Amino acid sequence: MLKVGLTGGIGAGKSEVSRLLVEHGAVLIDSDRISREVVEPGTPGLAAVVEEFGPGVLTPEGALDRPALGALVFADAERRAALNAIVHPLVGARAAELERAAPEDAVVVHDVPLLTENGLAPFYDLVVVVDASAETQLDRLVRLRGMTESDARARMAAQATREERRAVADLLVDNDGSHEALVSRVDAVWDELVRRAAAAR
């Protein structure tokens, strides 16, 4: 099994790269998806979040009100750390469980948005970073996701710098160009991952 960490800044195109890798045959473990699963209604994770932040972080239906929680933690590092202390161990445990269920010869891609920020690079056999310029990220966030420019800049500023992400990369996927160019880059990355997986057996 080859354990790959996949990361990239917001708007860099990481989700598209993970989708393309799955098409090639990768087993995807999506930490964003897991982080939503572990705080679904009825889970110990949601109970712990409510205990820490109060019932104001719930919708009337009893689900997690993500915008309300986000407003509490986005600008407050201490509150964000409290949330991470609840959610990260649950995500890690579920990701490990999914990894154990993957075939022995699999290329397992862990899609981890905050891989760089949380110092997780050493936990993978190699790290793939999807890289785009700040101008490209900003354009995609405003044009494709409908964010205001100030909101997009704030989200980008809250993440690791481009240089910090590039520093942990074993393989870099440049995504400043067309979708066709990205597809051919991901093809090359997949060939390299398969080669490394075979060499590790």
Secondary structure as UniProt FT lines:
FT   STRAND          2..8
FT   TURN            10..11
FT   HELIX           14..24
FT   STRAND          27..30
FT   HELIX           31..37
FT   TURN            38..39
FT   TURN            41..42
FT   HELIX           44..53
FT   HELIX           55..57
FT   TURN            60..61
FT   HELIX           66..73
FT   TURN            74..75
FT   HELIX           77..101
FT   TURN            104..105
FT   STRAND          107..111
FT   TURN            113..119
FT   HELIX           121..123
FT   STRAND          126..131
FT   HELIX           134..143
FT   TURN            144..145
FT   HELIX           149..157
FT   HELIX           162..167
FT   STRAND          171..174
FT   HELIX           179..200
//
